[in-house]
């Protein structure tokens, strides 16, 4: 809401008024007996700020003439400090400028009072919303204090102000760092009021980086201090009001309402809405938005109408912020598809406020829902014009640099694209593609400013929805009128949608140069592990004991670990290296794909409520829109369950074949090899077990998978290295106890589905893994190929990292762990070693895998669930093979479910036999599967392993 800016400034003013007097009394105790001080103090306490300014100026003139600049500047500053925040800036601002000029002539500027005058001037700029000037003067103050070696609360006050200013200009990491410095100094002085205020600012800083849980924790810390030490203070209303907003961001609407009502009760008990009316506006708005989000529109309307009433009461009928109340009520009507009353509310808003991108964007949304594309397009254009700061013609598409808010620009560009498609016609279609390209480029900017460790589900989901509309339109248009330009656009956006999700994963786990040995990378993994452990311990301990001593101790530990992870992620961001993402950001052309295909069909899927698919052969392209019914996810999961249980697999597999591959049967009949690029839940579908008639698909086609078209093209282009086998098998029959910091140990506290990896607190033995590796080694030796194997306590993580860059074929037979909740904690277990090097703890984490330097032609992950990972709308599967592919492996074999140790050994032994006979990996895996089918082995034991790559 726009009104939040006004509320924030009001809160800052109140906080500033309280802090200023405390600050000066603390710093200048030795000057309080001077002639003018009592008079200034009396005027300030009575809020007679114009008189205080007059006396401060009088004191300045007197003590300058007396040759006592310290006393002169003290009185001047004491008189000026509060008025700058109380609406007297027109009076004080020029006096501050003149005083600085006077001091440069009369006194040594390496003087604390000269610094303080800069600090006051910075406050003046701050409340005029001139933040760059404010920050500049704060830094001048900081530098003077540094030269004078002033380290106490004076410097802390500057750090606090700098932190707040940087947060205000949306540089939260800088802001957080200064706030952290201030916090340390204020805590030493036990200045709890200042400490609680810094916690509030830290909550804002971390919230801006989508560290919402940490923002909530900072607010809780502030509230804890305020309840004990200043329950009657206005911050006792501010903090729960802020917490209501945070819970709103977390979509915890019941908690939003609870905290808003708590803030309201504190305000009425200790204060009055008359004194804190800006906070009262926020309390009403948060409850209205929460009820609207819960689709309780009647209750929401009650709060929005009360908000409008209170805005009018305290600010006047014609105040611009009254328009914000009408805006929220309008959205309430629009969400109920009551468009006429919504437009009536927006008209009332427009009378009160100057035009804004928010208003035009909302109007564009309403007209879009009313299926009035011309009106929607007009308002989208007006919103984009205002966002760019230019009056662009109806033929012009803004550039990415012109749009001041990339995420809002993305939303507006997407809306413009949708409405142009809705309007129809060739001209509108071409404009729609231009706005699609704009939205696409804005996402790159958003990613560049994203903090390591932030979840990209929101951005990934937004782009996925955008791509769904675009891909659906392109396929529909191409089916009516085949066109090469449309196919190129289709290829680009199908590839790009998956690349955005890969970028999200890399950002989430923090990929840096040489991640496998980077201490910050490893520290982040350790911190995430500790956070997961503490979360699960708190969950296991039980909410009914929330007030207990142990719970409080764990909660405090969790808070500290979240802070450490946030701070470490900021350092990690500075080292982030995502250059390899050019493999998805650069243009992908249909001609490149067709040139790389050889007796193959590549099928790329895009999953939403329908499935969009594109099949490409070396000579032809086919597209299809596939309807999987009312619940596509249920349809897919039924097939997955049928494979694992054997129930109705023939029927379900045949139906799935008709849906997913039936439209491309002609291309399949002409080619014997198939490349699948899945999406969403389709990542969990082994196409090998689909059937057309009486045969499984794997019996007629060699099949491989890939995460995106660019990654597939990259794997095709690489040359294979020397064919050398490197194998690892820890075996675990010596009853290896899980490491104390193992994420598996902590997941098992709450989630029992990982128990198959454990035997008590030990890793379960993998008896056949040693047999498997020994057989493969003998086969390679017999064929004259070199091989090296590390078994049992020789299968160390440190050895793996040392040897892995030399592997042609890398075979790892061990336990794999894929965390759906925290992908960065996924990994492969090695034999636990006693080492002073913390980066070698016996588990190779996902982030470390991305940082490996691989030249392997093939990586075989003979471990459970190594291809299994977190699936979220718009994110796809976050699994271990991605890391190996990204770090240089051309092909990876991995499992989709818990595979039998014994049957895996049989499948992989057969696979290697066919590889050594000269077959491609796809063909060798196909033949190994056929061999098991002929032996009567069920699909659950041969369809679980898939090949990602060529």
C-alpha positions, 0 to 999 in steps of 0.5 A: 500500500502507498499509505505504508510510506506515510505510516513509516515516516510517522513512526520514524518521526516518533522514534526520532523525537524520543531518541534525540533527547536521550542521545544528547543527554547521554553525550553532553552531561558535562554541558548541561549546566551552561546558561542556555541549556535549561531554556532550550530543554524547557522549550523542547519539553513543551514542544515549542520548537520555534523558540528552541531554534531561536535560543539555540541560534542565540547560544551559538552566536554568544559562545562563538564570540566567547571563543567556546565553540564546543558550548556554542555548537552544543546549544545550537544542535540541542535546539535544532535536533528535534525541530528538523523532524517536527515540520520546521525544516524550512526554518532549520534547514538554511540555518544548518547550511549557514552554520556549517559555513560559519564553522568552517571559518571560525573553528577547527572542523575536526570537531565532534560538534561540526560532525553533529551538525552534519548529522542533523543536516542529514536528518533534515535531508532524510525527512525531506526524502533526499536520501543520497544527500542524507547518506553523504552527510552521515558519512562525513559525520562518520569520518570525523568520528573515526579521525577523532577515535570516537567509538561510543554512542555517538558513532553508534547513532551515526551507524543507526542512521546510516543503516536506516537510510540505506534500508530506505533506499533499498540497499538492505545489505549495506543497511544491515551491516551498519545496523549491526555495528550500531547494535553492538555498541548500544547493547554494551551501553544497555540502551534498550530503547535503541536496541529495540529500534535497531531490531525493527530496522533489521526486520525491514532490511532482512524482509527486503531480501525475502528473509521473512522468517528472520524478519519475524524473529527480529520483530519478536526480539524487539517486542520482547524488549519493549514488553519488559522495559517500555510497555507504554511506549509507542513501539509497543504498538509499532512492533505487533503492527509490523509483525501483522504485516510480516505474517501477511507476507507469510500468508498466515492470515490468522496470525496477521489478524491476531497481531493486528488486534494485539496492536490495537488493544495495546494502543487503546490501553496505553494510548489512543488512536488520536495519538497513533492514528497512522498506526491505526490505519495500518492495523485496520488495513492489515486486517482487511487485507487478511480477510480479503485473502481468506475470501471473507469479503464481507469482513474485509469490506467492514475494515476497509470502510472503517479505514476510509472513515478513519483516514477522513477523520484524522487527515481530512476528506480530501487527503491523498491517503484516503485514496489508498482506502478506496483502492483496497476496497476496490480490490475487494470488489474486483476479487468478487468480480464486482467490477462496477463498484470496483471502478467506482472506488478507483474513480474516488481514489483518482480524485484524491491522488495524482495518477500513479503506476499502482492506480493504472495497473489496478485499472488495467487488471479490472478491465482485463477481467471484464474482457475489455482488452482495449481499455486494459491495454491503455491503462497498462501503457499509462502505468508503464509510461509512469514507471519509466518516467517517460511519455512513450508512444503506443508503438514504443516498448520501454527498455529495461533500464527505463523501468524503475521497479523491475518486478512491477515492470515484469507484471505490467509487461506480462499483463500487456502481453496477455491483453494484446493476445486477447485483442487479436490481429497480427499487429497486436500479436507482434506487440505482444511478443515485444512485451514478452521479450521485455518481461523476459529481460526484466527477470534477468535484472531481478535475478542479478539483485537476488540474495544468495539463500533466498527461495526463488519459488515466487519468481520461478512461479511468476515466470512459469505462469507468464511462460504458460500464457505465452507458450499456449498462445504460440502453439495455438497460433502455429497450429493455425498458421505454421511459422518459423518465427513462432517456432523460434519464439516457442523454443526460446521461452520453453528453454528460458522457463526452465533456465529461470528455475535453474538460476533460482536453484543456483542462487538458493544454494549459492554457487561460487567459484570452486564451491567444493573447497570454498569455506563460505560455501561449506559454512552456509551448508553447515548453517542450513543444516543447523537451522534445519536441526533446530527447526525439527527439534522445536517441532518435535518438542511440541508447541504446548511447551512453547513457554518452557526454558528448553524451548526458549533456548532452542528458539534463541539458538535458531534465531542466532543461526538464521542471522549467521546464515543471512550474513554469510549469504551476503558475503557469499553473494559477493563471490557468486559466479553464475557465468555458466548460466549463459547456457540458458540466457543466450538465444536458442534457435530451432536450427541449432537443435535440428542440427544436433539431432541424429535419428532422435526426437526431442520432446520438450514439455511445459506443465500447467493445468494443461501440458504444452509439448513441442517435438523436434526431429532433424527435419520436422517440428510438431506442437501439441496442447495436451489435456490431462483432465481436471487434475493433471498431478493426480493423473501423473501420480497414479502412473508413478504409483502403478509402477511402484506397486504394479497395479493397473500399470498396463492400463495407466501406462497406455493412457499416459502414452496416448496423452504424452506421446500419441500426438507425435507417434509419426515422428517416433515411428521414424526415429529410434531414439528419444530425448525428454525435457520434462517439466514439474511432476513430469520429472518423476515420470519414467517414460520407459515404462509407458506402453503402446500396445504390448510393448514398453516404450524402452523396447522400441526407443533408447531414451534420455532426459535433460533439464533444458534445451541449452543444457542438452545442446551443451552436452552434445557439443562436448568431446568425451575424455579418455574412457577411465573408470573411477568408482567409490563404494563406502559399503557401510557394513561396519555400522558407520554412525551418522555424523552429529551434523548429518541432515539425515539425522535431523530430518528423521526427527520429524520425517520418517520417510528417510528411515530406509537409509538408517539402521538406528543411528547408523547408515544402513549397509549396502552389501551389493554395492561392493559386489557391483563395483568389483564386477564393473572393475573386472569388466573394465580391466578385461577390456583393457580399460583403466580403472580405480576403485575406493571401497569401504574406509577408502571411499572418502569425500576428500579422496573423491574431490581429489580424484574426480577431475581425472574420471572418464566414467565416475561410478558412486555406489552409496546412499543418496539424500535429497531434501525436498525442504532444503535442496542445498542439504541434498547430497551423497554420503561417503565414508566419514573421516576424522579430519581437521578440514571441515569441508570433508565431513563425509557428505558431498552437498549439492552446493559442493557438487555444483562447484566440482571441476568435472570432465566426466563423460558419464556419472553413475549415481548408484544410490537411492532417490538421487534423481528425486527432489523438490518439485514446486510450481515453476521450479521443476525438480531440484535433484543431484544430477543437475549439479553434476551436469552443471559442473561439467559431466556430459551424462548422469545416471540417477534413480527416481525412487528407492531402488533394490540394492541387488537388482541395481547391481544386475542392471548396472552390470549389464549396462556396463557390458553393453557400453564396453561392447561399443554401445552409446549410453542410451542404447546400453541402458535400453539393452540392459532394461530389455534383458531384465524385461526378458528375465521377468523383472518388474518395471519397479526394478528397471525403470527407476534409473534414468539417463540425463544427458545425451 
